[in-house]
Amino acid sequence: MVRNPQDSFTINPIFARPGEVDSVDKYILPKESMLPETAYQIVHDESMLDGNARLNLATFVSTFMDPQADKLYAEAYDKNAIDKDEYPQTAAMETYCWRMLADLWHAPDPANAIGCSTTGSSEACMLGGLALKRRWQEKRKAAGKPSDKPNLVMSSAVQVCWEKFCNYFDVEARYVPISLEHKVLDGFGLEAYLDENTIGVVAIMGVTYTGMYEPVKKIAKVLDDFEKKTGLDIMIHVDGASGAMIAPFVQPTLVWDFKIPRVTSINTSGHKYGLVYPGLGWVVWRSADLLPDSLVFKVSYLGGEMPTFALNFSRPGAQILLQYWAFLRYGYAGYKAVQTATMKVARYLADEIAKFEPFDLWNEPTDIPVFAWMLKPDPNRNWTLYDLSDRLRMQGWQIPAYPMPTDLTNLTVQRIVVRNGLSLDLAARLIDDIRAQISHLNNMGCKLPDRKDAVFHH
């Protein structure tokens, strides 16, 4: 059988020891060992084809930390977060972190709050959703009512992890559609989606598509009025993946967190605007009684008994140390400085992009440092935002174009996420590249293939 050259790696003889194989299959475990340097070179060379993380303006995930954090990370590679008996100080630092977050988010009594770390906001959202579902089930059963048809109400622009939650845990997803008049879930029409089987409402602090906040206080007011009319007490989970680490520093007077009694739980991504490398999320409940005991497992592991609430078991403990390091390193003043700087860069980019004749901004970067834009109608234009995204990728920039959610799928937008590490100098270079690529596309006189199947990066 003739082998496809693409099915194997060719090993440069400079990196191989005498007598070592000169190629290795990509899909079959090698029969023999190789030098660590040889294996390193193969993986290193393969990963060079990835994009430049600093120029990836699609992802919300942190791509920069200080050298001291890199050193700390290397010292903690081998720590397993679940081994609380073996690594008690890692467990202690986890508690330090969620207690800090409970205080930052104005829990009435942070010492009586409860929280935990997760592998990211997706797991944190699912834990928040599970707590909503279990509390609703237990309340229904105690009242002698059926508890087999739970539903969760959220925006049609919700992040895919909520779709997964409803799918995996047998909860009916009820999506309130966004529109040109109501670009986020703002309470308009919300009552039509609520009933006695509603376990809660999700409010997003930083919609993935556009970065816009959903007005938690306004949503809570609708639920207050609904309870007065029906007697149904429906709680809110705030998906603050990004905004929960922006609002306290950039919009400190905005009321969105545990100051609102209906907010029972909040999640955030430590690895987004918490300024930690990928692999860390947090979820906090305003008080310990809001996390049902029936969801907490007490397990005996490696010499000790411990409570745990998670969707997985073993996972890295290093990111927990990095989060505590970041909290100590930045403090309130530092986070405010970093987040304000990213907002400044986002403001500059939005102002410059708004000057380009083909574009209209979908939203301003006034909430989190994220914004999107769309093309003005022009029957003579021969290119789309997908084409512009392709051209910018050739320059190293990853800036996605994608259709909006249900009821607006005929509208395509392009989005930029500004993170720590994107300087004004780099932003100015990006504007130059956008200008050059618009000029190139205008002069091409032909339209590239439709890209509606383009991957949307959350």
Steps between C-alpha positions, in 0.01 A plus 500: 500500500633844405512724805389860489797722593261713705437205734847523654759747627843505336773538761788731416825299548644796691257426786508120494755272662698258280282206400175672603205476261482771237120529511218432745133430438257769610220264592668186636691478829872460412652156568823649633599791722675811376714766660300763692666765284377325184143475632519866604609610155214313331237653728665843491511508121141379470369765741682776310216481248254628761403866491672765710305509828565872553335576163199278570220752547236226483562346839412639842767280661815651654813469290741697720630479856811633671821291518443446874168334417673279242750397770222427749313302235808285435539434873140375525460291184471183709237618750159332474230737625283213621768372742403739775654283770830480310501865395319680783646841416373479143158424647540793740589735215191383311293612799689830519409565136127430507467689830665800331254467212203473738615825660569667164149407384338634820379177658307606814734290716804376304595268786164325457524481121616183326697453180749289314742503210424323173674425173338807345174692478323220314535266797420786737180575306396138514554489877294817538228348282503174694451688827203686349349175378553307823358779721194518274456121508529478877255788547249339261528158663454651845178659373382173347526635145655339191862585431561330167472795259749770602577787266767770497446843341782683324588718203522351152855643498604282793836322495488140380582361847141580605366305205720213613374528857139473391579213266713301743280550808151472348391859539281673242685800358281802444669764289381860501592627151711811460416757235620829357288675763599268787859394438521312831261339748377819665174378654285581197258214440662293775178413684370300203778246555449452876285249683500278809757269340758776445806419711661838437601772255853544367629856467821548304761758595667517162314322219743285303387634164542868580630552855185685611369475857150378572337734758475272802317760709234546232459123462462467878229768496299298246535194724395702806183611320440146376520364855250759622254383235560124518677422827784333305843585640748463211871555559780632277837348419743759363731365233782745559764310304657829392301784655524379859870590488443824309198668662638522857799698371372692198131550588508491883160670539318252276263278703517148358633264770398371846369847583194375311321249729385285208857427394582166661823413320765654278771340287808644336800381302827538686663437164328796333502838669613331822837518315603134544611249236233259361336240721329687786151615589313597818145476627374660822161475675387797710450269803582139578133397526452574129726208406292189577674247723374227268743621232808496723695175521713412799770267381793327664808553289870469574462494876230758559128567461399805303189655346503548123262645244632469147437327168844346494751381759874536440607829344795740519549698818752738343238742368358542851842615616521731201164656584603569856828640369307728264273622781805581711703641212229733363265574787200721433714787367692274264193330358341839450811623315521192276129489418487876441795470261328225299185713487709789367641282221151369416370859488781600263433203271124559495546869417741420217291214356190723507686738265526237227229567243374138468434447872234571760573409862255250645590615850745726680765354735341657806443180699794263454783580254322314221301635207365392165425665169305423184514599135278779371273382217664556163389302191824587323728357768673180391620375838369398844627508857602137455732613221646773719553247780689276255719786382585608855589141593762513228657787696491296823183656647218272608179707493190286446194576291180309579122515474299630795267262689136404439282767336811688385686225315487701178728756666875440502730684739871507570627520857814606683593393855759726662706334773798589713799495265340675202671840511394818325799453270376156394148639467627772266673232290172310483316808372764541230456135400119531489533809280738319265280191474185704433687670218617164367148353507351808333754468221460124456162533330399147592327334792660212687294186581229534764635429849184440704664183628783701664589397853380740770751525784345556845 
